[in-house]
Amino acid sequence: MAWQAFPPYVPVAVRRRRGEREVSKRKKAGLAVEPVTIDGRAIARTFWGKAWCDHLEGYSDFANRLPRGRTYVRNGSVLHLGVGSGRIDALVQGSELYDVRVVVTPLLRRRWKGVVSACAGEIDSLVELLRGKLSDGVMRVVTDREEGLFPAPSEIQMNCSCPDSAEMCKHIAAVLYGIGARFDERPELLFLLRNVDHLELLSAGTKGPAVAGRSRARKIAERDLGSVFGIEIDTGGEGAPPSTKARRKRLAPKKR
């Protein structure tokens, strides 16, 4: 009979346990696992997380496909999501554990300079920037669809190891929402993803030589990051930025 052609249903909890065992193996092999956890119905709660999700939902192609991933990200199926310079590597539990990669084009230097220039003198501290406590004018600049910080669909390349032939499968959609949730926790990752230095938004409003301004912004950042995240910043020497290593891994071949 026709119904016999379908594989037996496997509960979500059982599939997740299988995925977690596989993720545990990768963790032992050296992967720094960063799961996405959503509390409640809201996927993103802060300015940066909401702005990311709102931006993507504003494009008709994405808006029609993104809803497929909401349930996945809410139920904890994004077992790992790592953000690096220009890319996201993730593991999503579906019927099997799938590798997802999202590559984002670096922000054009001309466009970034425009953002920095428009925000000059308008942002007083790193705390203000990362918490999204910005003036209406600055918010309009950074969220502008054409000239702001967020990527257009043409600047995003997506790949998933699942057999779905759609450009944006539900696993990719879950990861795109998961990025917004990650920006709730660590908004500075948006600037890492677009390959720009967010401290330039602070130094642009200082007086004196550019180098001195950036040094001052670095010192402000060290102090402010502690108050935002409750951590001590080790800069590896005065004026040197905290180091961030982008993760790299190979995608599994698509299953046929």
C-alpha positions as CSV (number, residue, x, y, z in Angstrom):
1,M,0.0,0.0,0.0
2,A,1.1,3.6,-0.6
3,W,1.4,4.4,3.1
4,Q,4.1,1.7,3.5
5,A,6.4,3.8,1.3
6,F,6.8,6.4,4.0
7,P,9.5,5.8,6.8
8,P,8.1,5.4,10.3
9,Y,7.6,8.6,12.3
10,V,10.4,9.4,14.7
11,P,9.4,11.8,17.6
12,V,11.2,15.1,17.8
13,A,12.7,14.3,21.2
14,V,14.2,11.0,19.9
15,R,15.7,12.8,16.8
16,R,17.1,15.5,19.0
17,R,18.8,12.9,21.3
18,R,20.4,11.3,18.3
19,G,21.6,14.7,17.1
20,E,23.0,15.6,20.5
21,R,25.0,12.4,20.5
22,E,26.5,13.3,17.2
23,V,27.2,16.8,18.3
24,S,28.9,15.4,21.4
25,K,31.3,13.5,19.2
26,R,32.1,16.6,17.2
27,K,32.7,18.5,20.5
28,K,35.2,15.8,21.5
29,A,36.9,16.3,18.2
30,G,37.4,20.0,19.0
31,L,34.2,21.8,17.9
32,A,33.2,24.7,20.3
33,V,29.5,23.9,20.4
34,E,27.2,26.9,20.7
35,P,23.5,25.8,20.7
36,V,20.6,28.3,20.1
37,T,18.2,28.4,23.0
38,I,14.9,30.3,22.7
39,D,13.0,31.1,25.9
40,G,9.3,31.7,25.1
41,R,7.8,32.5,21.8
42,A,9.9,35.6,20.9
43,I,12.9,34.5,18.8
44,A,14.7,37.9,19.3
45,R,14.1,40.4,22.0
46,T,16.8,43.1,21.7
47,F,17.2,45.9,19.1
48,W,20.0,44.1,17.1
49,G,18.3,40.7,17.1
50,K,14.9,42.1,16.1
51,A,16.5,44.3,13.4
52,W,18.2,41.3,11.8
53,C,14.9,39.3,11.7
54,D,12.8,42.3,10.6
55,H,15.3,43.0,7.8
56,L,15.2,39.5,6.4
57,E,11.5,39.3,6.7
58,G,11.2,42.5,4.7
59,Y,12.3,40.7,1.5
60,S,9.4,38.9,-0.2
61,D,11.4,35.8,-1.1
62,F,12.7,35.4,2.4
63,A,9.3,36.2,4.0
64,N,7.7,33.3,2.2
65,R,10.3,30.8,3.3
66,L,11.5,31.9,6.7
67,P,8.4,30.7,8.6
68,R,9.4,27.1,7.9
69,G,12.3,27.6,10.3
70,R,10.5,29.2,13.3
71,T,9.4,25.9,14.8
72,Y,12.8,24.4,14.4
73,V,14.7,27.2,16.1
74,R,12.1,27.5,18.9
75,N,12.2,23.8,19.7
76,G,15.9,23.7,20.1
77,S,16.8,22.0,16.8
78,V,19.7,24.4,16.1
79,L,22.3,22.4,18.1
80,H,25.2,24.6,17.1
81,L,25.6,28.0,15.5
82,G,29.0,29.7,15.2
83,V,29.5,33.1,13.8
84,G,32.8,34.0,12.2
85,S,34.1,36.7,9.8
86,G,31.7,36.6,6.8
87,R,30.2,33.2,7.6
88,I,28.0,31.1,9.9
89,D,28.5,27.4,10.5
90,A,25.6,25.5,12.1
91,L,24.2,22.0,12.9
92,V,20.5,21.5,12.7
93,Q,18.6,18.5,13.8
94,G,15.9,17.3,11.3
95,S,15.2,13.7,10.4
96,E,19.0,13.6,10.6
97,L,21.7,16.0,11.8
98,Y,22.4,18.5,8.9
99,D,25.3,20.9,8.3
100,V,24.3,24.4,7.4
101,R,26.6,27.1,6.1
102,V,25.7,30.7,5.4
103,V,28.2,33.0,3.8
104,V,27.7,36.8,3.9
105,T,29.5,39.2,1.6
106,P,31.7,41.7,3.6
107,L,30.2,45.1,3.8
108,L,31.5,47.4,1.0
109,R,34.1,49.8,2.4
110,R,32.3,52.7,0.8
111,R,29.0,51.7,2.5
112,W,30.7,51.2,5.8
113,K,32.4,54.7,5.6
114,G,29.0,56.1,4.9
115,V,27.6,54.5,8.1
116,V,30.5,55.7,10.2
117,S,30.3,59.2,8.8
118,A,26.5,59.4,9.4
119,C,26.9,58.2,13.0
120,A,29.9,60.4,13.8
121,G,29.6,61.9,17.3
122,E,26.1,60.3,17.8
123,I,27.2,57.2,19.8
124,D,28.8,57.9,23.2
125,S,29.8,54.5,24.4
126,L,30.1,50.8,23.4
127,V,27.4,50.0,26.0
128,E,25.0,52.3,24.1
129,L,26.0,50.8,20.8
130,L,25.7,47.1,21.7
131,R,22.5,47.6,23.8
132,G,20.9,49.3,20.8
133,K,20.3,52.5,22.9
134,L,20.6,54.7,19.8
135,S,19.0,57.8,18.6
136,D,16.3,57.5,15.9
137,G,18.7,59.0,13.4
138,V,21.4,56.4,14.1
139,M,18.8,53.6,14.0
140,R,17.6,54.7,10.6
141,V,21.2,54.7,9.3
142,V,22.2,51.2,10.6
143,T,19.0,49.6,9.5
144,D,18.6,51.3,6.1
145,R,17.9,48.5,3.6
146,E,20.2,49.8,0.9
147,E,23.0,51.5,2.8
148,G,22.8,50.0,6.3
149,L,24.6,47.2,8.1
150,F,22.4,44.2,7.2
151,P,22.9,42.1,4.0
152,A,20.6,41.9,1.1
153,P,19.5,38.5,-0.2
154,S,22.1,38.8,-3.1
155,E,24.8,39.1,-0.4
156,I,23.9,35.8,1.3
157,Q,24.8,32.4,0.1
158,M,23.2,29.4,1.8
159,N,23.9,25.7,1.8
160,C,22.5,22.7,3.7
161,S,23.5,19.0,3.6
162,C,19.8,18.0,3.6
163,P,18.2,16.5,0.5
164,D,15.8,19.4,0.1
165,S,16.5,21.1,-3.3
166,A,14.9,24.5,-2.2
167,E,17.4,27.4,-1.9
168,M,16.2,28.0,1.6
169,C,15.1,24.8,3.3
170,K,13.7,24.8,6.9
171,H,17.1,24.1,8.4
172,I,18.6,27.2,6.7
173,A,15.6,29.2,7.8
174,A,16.0,28.1,11.4
175,V,19.7,29.2,11.2
176,L,18.8,32.6,9.9
177,Y,16.4,33.1,12.8
178,G,19.1,31.6,15.1
179,I,21.5,34.4,14.0
180,G,19.0,37.0,15.3
181,A,18.8,35.1,18.6
182,R,22.6,35.1,18.8
183,F,22.8,38.8,18.2
184,D,20.6,39.2,21.3
185,E,23.4,37.6,23.3
186,R,26.4,39.0,21.4
187,P,25.5,42.0,19.2
188,E,29.1,42.6,18.3
189,L,29.0,39.5,16.1
190,L,27.0,41.4,13.5
191,F,30.1,43.6,12.9
192,L,32.3,40.5,12.8
193,L,29.9,38.9,10.3
194,R,30.1,42.0,8.0
195,N,33.9,42.2,8.5
196,V,33.9,45.7,9.9
197,D,35.2,47.2,13.2
198,H,32.4,48.5,15.3
199,L,34.8,50.6,17.3
200,E,35.2,52.9,14.3
201,L,31.6,54.1,15.2
202,L,33.1,55.4,18.4
203,S,36.4,56.8,17.2
204,A,34.7,58.7,14.4
205,G,33.2,61.1,16.9
206,T,36.5,61.8,18.7
207,K,38.9,64.7,18.1
208,G,42.5,64.4,17.1
209,P,44.4,62.0,14.9
210,A,42.5,58.9,13.8
211,V,45.0,56.5,15.6
212,A,44.6,58.4,18.8
213,G,40.8,58.2,18.4
214,R,40.8,54.5,17.8
215,S,43.1,53.9,20.8
216,R,40.7,55.9,23.0
217,A,37.8,53.9,21.6
218,R,39.6,50.7,22.4
219,K,40.1,51.8,26.0
220,I,36.4,52.7,26.2
221,A,35.5,49.3,24.8
222,E,37.5,47.4,27.3
223,R,35.8,49.2,30.2
224,D,32.3,49.1,28.7
225,L,32.4,45.4,27.6
226,G,32.9,44.4,31.2
227,S,29.8,46.3,32.2
228,V,27.7,44.8,29.4
229,F,28.8,41.2,29.6
230,G,30.4,41.0,33.1
231,I,33.8,39.8,31.7
232,E,37.4,40.9,31.8
233,I,38.9,41.8,28.4
234,D,42.4,40.6,27.6
235,T,43.5,42.7,24.7
236,G,47.0,41.1,24.4
237,G,48.6,44.5,24.9
238,E,47.5,48.1,25.0
239,G,45.4,49.2,22.0
240,A,45.2,45.7,20.5
241,P,41.7,44.4,19.8
242,P,40.4,41.1,21.3
243,S,41.2,38.3,18.9
244,T,38.4,36.3,17.2
245,K,39.1,33.1,15.3
246,A,36.6,32.2,12.6
247,R,35.6,28.6,12.6
248,R,36.1,26.5,9.5
249,K,34.8,23.1,8.7
250,R,33.7,21.0,5.7
251,L,30.1,20.4,4.8
252,A,29.0,16.8,4.5
253,P,27.8,15.9,1.0
254,K,24.2,16.1,0.3
255,K,22.2,12.9,0.8
256,R,20.5,11.5,-2.1
